């Protein structure tokens, strides 16, 4: 490629970026669930935990399949069915860490164009914020590496999302990493966060675009307030994020009730464990304008000054009174959004996931 061709490509990207910056923002009524499908109970069961413990993360490959992770931190490649039951595995559940995961959990997955995956991970209860490397490539397993030159990696060890080409220059990377909603609020963001980076690089390339550190809890404090504040509280947990047009959408759950810390005495019928509660709960969407994140990259705004332009409860056709968890991805080819609703399939003793396909109206 010569200099003239490179200049033409740069100009085309600049024009496309300018057009995308003026796209309408996604609103609640724009997201429509067009269908749902479950996984056959026998699929993957010879691989140990299989789908009965599939809580995500998930990643669309763009070739009609999904990478799906489970609680053993194993990953399979599942064919997206045309009907309402998935019955075909392209790749069975396998260990992406080649036996070198250590005590880390699997946080996020991103399908790369070279056939590999970029993944992230964290310690579930990292009270000392000791994790300094949170990312990996596989196969083969690259070992853990950081994407930020900072102590602690709690706020990038969770969910991952691809950045469309037209936004990569303005945001500073081809992927986003996030990390919030786990125990030990001091090591992570008090609400949705995003760090732009290069998923194929083994060296730190991250740029913080959205983050609510302990000294800037813009959306709401983690402690009990005596009043409901669903945008962020002790019951808020992350499920994943996707970019749709000009919008960065975070999916998860939040508490609609009064935030309280405690155990059984709190009176949460869905969870008696010691920790944060805000019963009752709802699946939830937090929507951000990518122009705001681009302003942070440009230096005109701080990461904690950004707030959602909208946030709303998300109703799914398959009920789950415990609102256990979600995982989300977007197909780079069809632009379909896939939500994994954990343990939502209850015929008998089978606790498999239900997948929901969403489209933008």
C-alpha positions, 0 to 999 in steps of 0.5 A: 500500500502506498502513501496515497492509498493510506491517505484515502483510507484515513480520509474515509475513516474520518468521514465515517467516524464523523457520521457515526458521531451524529447517529441517534442514541439507542433508547429502550424501545429500540431493543427488541427480543426477536427470539430465545433458545435453550441448550439441549440438556445432554450437550456438553455434559460429558465435559464435566460441568458443561452448560449446567454451570454456564454463566458466561462470558460469551463472545460471538465469532461472526461465523454463526457460533458463540464462545461460551464459558462456564464456572470451571473456566472452560470454554466451548464453541456453540453453533447458534441454532436456527430453531429454539434448541442448540444441539451442536458444538463446534468445539467441546468445553476445553481449558483455554489456560493450558492448566496455568489459570492459577486462582484466577476466574474467567472474566471476559472473552473476545473473538479475534480475527486470527482465530484466537481469543483474548480473555480476561480474569480476576480474583473473586475476592482480591481484598489486597488488590494484588492482581497486576496482570489480568489478560491472556491470549489463547491458544496457546495460553500466553500467560497473564499480562496487564493492559494498564501500568497501574497497581491492581487490575480489578477494574479491567479483569471483567467483561470485554467488547470489540470497538467498531473500526470507525470508533477505534481512533477516537476511543484509543483502541480496538477493544474495551475492558471492564470490571465492576460488580464484584466484592471489594468495591475499593479495587474496582469502579463504582458502576460501569467502566471502560478501558480502551486497549489493543487486544493483540498486544502483550504490553500495556496499551490501555486508556481509561475512558470511564471509571468511578473510583472510590473518591468519585462515586458519581452514580451512587455510593456502595454503602447503605443510604436508606433510600433506593437508588437503582443506577448503582448500589450494593445489588448492582452487578455487571453482565457485559457490554456491547457497542451499538452504533453510537451507544455503549450498552452495559447489561447486568442487574441492579437492586430496586430496593433499599441498599443494606449490608448483612446476611440473613437478617437483611431479609433478602429472600433470594440471597442470605449470604453476607454481603450487599443487598438491595432486594428486589432486583431487576435486569438492567441496562446502562446506556452511554454516549460514545462521544462522551468517552471520546471526550475523555480520550481527548482530555476534555472530560474526566472518566468519572464525569461521564454519566449514562444518558439513559438507564432502564429495567430489562424484562426478559421472557424467561422469568428468574426470581433470583436474577442470577446473572447475564452475559452479552455479546454482539455479532460483528457480521449480523449485528445481533445481540445475544444475552445469556440468562444464567440458570433460566432453563428449569425443566426438572433438575436441569439448570441450563442457560437461556439465550435471547437474541435482540435486534435494534428496531 
